[in-house]
Amino acid sequence: MSRSLAERRNAHLARLLGRFFHAYAPEDAPLPRGPLLRPHTRGKRFTFSHYNVVIPDLPAPHRHLTCLALIGTAGVEVFDLDDMVADTPRTTATLAVGTAAPGASWFRRYSTRRDCRFEQDGSHIQIGENLTLTGAFPDYEIVVEQPELRLDITAHCTGQVTWFARSPIYQHLGYPATYQGTLTWKGRTQQISGILSLEHARALSLTAIRDTAVPQPLKLPWNFFTYQVIKLAPDTLLMLASAEAFQQPVLTGAWIKQTDGRSRRHVDDSVVFEVLRYQDQPHIAPNGAEMLLPAEFRWRIHNDDGAVTTEINARYDTDPVFGIGQGWIGGYSYNGHHDGKPITGTGYIEYVRTRPTAPNPTRPKSPTAQIATPSPKPNSPGFN
């Protein structure tokens, strides 16, 4: 079926956006200059920042951990939460923490003026009493704390960098790292070690001009995003991403990183993401927005000859936590093959789609996610 003029126009705009973000670059660029992980809470150019710690290989019942923070407002459709502002868009922070363990999910909103502490060189990032990230590249200390869950680890970045996007207005990077430390759950502490991805993004936003919510017609129409992480081997991460804008594909990519410095990068037509079946019931965000999450999905990576070198067949099987902008974070089980060998395991998934591609079901809806407001202790560090 031929596409309409509007669809062809939007496909062209989406393609231009991908090129502008250097999403199709065949190789990763070098490390950026200057201090890394800067919060940009006082920035005149970048006014939005994003942090994420993704651990895909925790022992059961956790399986994975996410600690995902958004600081400021990006002016982007999938990320903005205009009805969850604390003071102003630029002074709003949100934090989502979750594992696959029942009851280990957490989402909160914070005021950067009252609840957070940031060093502008990125050496100290503290969000409430729930996340502290300190250090300088390549070594960091990460502490995550919420009711019944505490993570206390040191991370050593390998020196590699994954550029998911690189442009004058939006930059998104990932740093593969090894880690070791402790995980405490319901009073039981265990030693953990493995491989993780430490991620940081920053964006220019219209809030640099006026610190108010970006009107809907002026938001970047980035309407779909999924990001996923799998540990293929003790020293190897597979990172997968797919994005749409103007309801047309911008990028679908796969990045394989090994701790010894070896890496592979697949972008554009060589990678295919398909949702095979959606969950029966939509999940409901704290603001009442409904979203259907995938129940079963598949990734395929092709080589230059068109042969499938990697296939991931996945089933979403954990309770999701709200908090990747308007979307959800969870985990899945998978099987498939990679480089001619069978693989099986569990993965981490972020998923947000603001414009549905399937009709809403008529069955009862999932419970609404809850948002908590922190109750700071007057003399606690990080509260002013």
N, C-alpha and C positions, 0 to 999 in steps of 0.2 A: 504494500500500500504506500503510495507516495505521500510525502510529508507536506504539510501546509506551508505557506510562506512564512508564517509566524514561527513554526517549528524549525524551519531552515535558518531563519534569522537567529533564533535563540541558540541553536547548535553552533552557529558561527561565533556568537558572543561567548559562549561557554568555552569554545576552543581557544579564542583569544585570551580569555581569562587564565586558562591553564598555561599558555605560553608566557603570559605576563608574570605569573608566579614561578616560572622556570620549573614547572612540574614535570616536564618531559625531558629535562636534562639527562644525558646518558651517564653522567658521573656526579657524585657528590662534590660540592664545593668545599674548600678548606674551612677550618674552624674560623668563626668570625673574630674580628679583632676586638680588643678591649675586654672588660669584665663580662662574664657570661651570667645568665639567669637574673638579669636586672629586672626589678619590679615595675619600673616606669610609672610609679604613682605620682611623680612630680613632672612627668615628661611634657614637653611642648609638641613633640612629634608623635611618638608612640604613647598611647594612653590606655592601652589594654594589654594585659599579659596573662599567660596561662602556664601553669605548672602541672606536671603529672609524674607520678612514680608508679610504674607498671611492673609488678612482679608476677610472672606467669607460672611459677613452679613451686608454690607453697605446698606443704603437706596437707592431707585431708584433715578436717573438713573444709579448709580454706581454699585450696587449689590456686587461687590468684589473689592479688591485692591491687586495688586502685586507690590512689590518693590524688584527686583531681581538683585543682583550684583555678578559678577564673577571677581576675581582678580587673574591675572596670567593665565598660561596655564596648563591644566591638563594632556595633552598627551592622551586624550580620544576622540574617534571618534565623539561622539554626541555633545561634548562641545567645541572643539577647533575651533577658528575662525582665521586661520593663515593669512588671507588676511586683517584682521582688527587690526593689531598690532600697538600699540602706543610706539615708541622707540624700546622696546624689548618685547618678550613674557611675561617675569616676571613683567614688568612695565606697562602692559596693564590691564585696568579695563573696564568693560562694565556695564551699568545700564539700566534695562528695568522697566518702571513704566506704569501701566495701570489699568483702570477700564472699566466697560461696557458702560460708557457714551461716546457718539460719540466725537471724538477728544481728548480724555483723555489719549491717548497712547504716549509713549515716549521711545526712545532708543538712547543711546549715548555711545561713546567710550572716554576714558580718559587716560591720562598718570599719573601713580601714583607718578611720580617725580614732576610734575608741577601742577596737578589739584586736588590732594587728600591729606588728612592728616589722619594718622593712629597712634594711641598709640598702642605699641606692646602688651600691656596687654588686649587689646580689649575694653578699657574704652571710647575710642573716635574713631569712624569710620566716616569719612567724604569723600564723593565722589562728587567733584565739589561743586556746590551750590545746589545740587539736593537731597542729602541724608545725614542726620546726625543721627547717632545712638550713644547715650552716656549712661553711667551708668555701673553698675556691677550687676551680678545676685543676686537677682531675679528682680531688678527694672531697667527699661530703659526708656529713652525719645527718641522718634522717630519723626523726622521731614522730610517730603518729600515735595519737592517744584519743580514745573515745571510751564510753562505758563498756567495760569488759574486754576491750581490745587495746593492746599496746604493741607497737613495732619500734624497735630500737636497733638501727643498723648503721654500719659504715659502708659506703659505696666508693669504688675506685673505677672511674671511667677509663675505657680502653684507649682513648685518644682518637677514636673514630667519631664521625658525625654523620647523621642521616638528615639530609635536607629534604623535608617534605614539601616545603614551599620557600621561595626566596625572591623577594621583590622589595621595592622601596616602601610599600605600605603594609606588607604582611610577610612575616618570617616564622617558620615553624621547624624546629630542630629536635632530633633525638640523640641521646648519648648512651650507647650501650655501656653497661658497667657490671662488674662483679660485686657481690655484696656478702656480708656476713654480720650476724648479730643475733638478736632474740625476738621471739614472737610470744606474747602473753595473751592467752584467751581464757576468760572465766577463771582466772587465778592460776592457770597452769602455764609455765614458761618452758619453751624449748629453743634449742639452738637451731639457727637456719643459715643457709648459705646458698648461693646460686648466681643467676644472671638476671639483670633487670634492664629496663629502659627508663632513663631519666629524660624528661621532655620539657621543652620550654618554647613558647610562642609569644610573639608580640605583634601588635597591629596599630596602625594609625586609625583614628576614629574621628567622626565629626564632633565628639564630645571635647576635643581639643579646642574647638571654637566656642562651643556653648555647652556647659555641663548639664544638659537635659537629655531626656530620652530621644533617640534618633527616630524621627517619624517613619512609619512603616514604608511609605513610598520611597524613602531615601536609603533604606537598608539594602545592603548587598543581597540579591536574591539567591543566596546559597541555601538551597532547600533540602539537601540530603548529604549525610556524612556518616561513614562507618570507619572505624579504626580498630584493628585487631592485632593481637600479639600471641605467638605460639613459641614455645621453647622446642626447637627441633632436636637439639642435642645439648649436653651439659655446657657446651661452649658456643651455642648457635641460637640466635633469635631470628624468627621470621615475622616481619611486620607487614601488615596488609592494610590498604586504605582505598576507599572509593568515595568520590564526591560528585555532586551535581549542582549546577547553578542554572537559573532560567529553565529548570526542569529538564536539563540536558547534561550529558556527561562532561565533566571537567577533567577528571583523572581517575584512573584505576591503576594501582601500583603495588609492587611487592619489593621488599628490601630484606636481604639476608645478610646478617652481620655475625661474624665470628670473633671471639675474643683475641685471636692471634693476628687480627688485622685484615683477614680476607673478607671480601664482601661481594655481593651481586645485587644489581638494581634492575628491576623490570618495570616499565611504565607503559601506559597507553594500551595499544591493541594486544599486547602479549599477555595481559592479565584480564580475566573475566570474573566478575562477581555476580551471582544469581541468588535471589531469594526463591526457594522452591515452594515454601508454604509459610503462611503467617500464623501467628498464634490466634486462638479463637476469640480472645477477649482483649480489648485495648487496655493499656495501662493509663492511669490518670495522674497527671502531675499536680503539684500543690496548687497551681493556678487554674486547675480544671481542664487543661488541655489533654486530649486523648491521643494516644499513639499506638498503632499496631506494631509489635516487634516480630521479627522473623522467628519461626519455629524450626525451620530447616533451611539450610543455604549451602552454597558450594563456591569454592574458589578453584580456578584453573590457571596455571602459568604455562605459557607456550614458549618453545625455543624459536630460533629464526626459521626453522623448517616447518613450523606449525604443530609440531608434536607436543603433547602435554607432558611436561617434566615434573609438575607438581599438581596434585589434586587434593583438596580438602573437602570432605563431606561432613557437615556439621549439624548438630542438634542443640539448640539453646535449652539449657537444663538447670539454670539457677534462677533464684529470685533477683530481679534487677533492682538497682539503686538509681534514683533520679539524680541528675546533676551534671551531665555533659551538655551545658546550655539547656535547651528544651528537651534533651534526649536522655537516654538510659544506658546504664553500664551493667554488664553481667558476664556470664561464662557459658561455655559450651563444651560438649564432648565431640570428638571427631575421629574419623579414620580416613585413610587415603594412601597416597604414595608420594615419595620425593626422591628424585634422582634414581629411580628404578628400585627403590626399597619401600616396603609397606611401612606406614606410620600410623600411630594411634595415640590419643592423649586428650588433653583439655586445653582450651584457649580462652582468651580474654577478648571482650567485645564492647565497643562503644557504638551506639546506633541512635541516630536522630533523623527523622523525616518530617518536615513541617507541612508537606503537601501530600496527602495520602494517595497511594496507588491502588488500594483495594477498598471496597466498601466497608463501612463499619459493621460489625456483627450485631445481631439482635439479641445475643445471649447476655446474661448478667455481666456487668463490668467488674474489672479488678478493683480492689480497694484503692482509694486515693493515697498517693504518697504524702507523707507529712513533712513539713518544714519546721525546724526548731529555731528559736532565737536564743543565742548564748546568754547565759547569766554570769557575767564576769565577776570574779572576786576583786574587790577594790585594790588590793595590794599585789595582785598577780602580775608577773612579767608580761609585757605586751599589751597591757590595758592602761589607757590613759584617762 
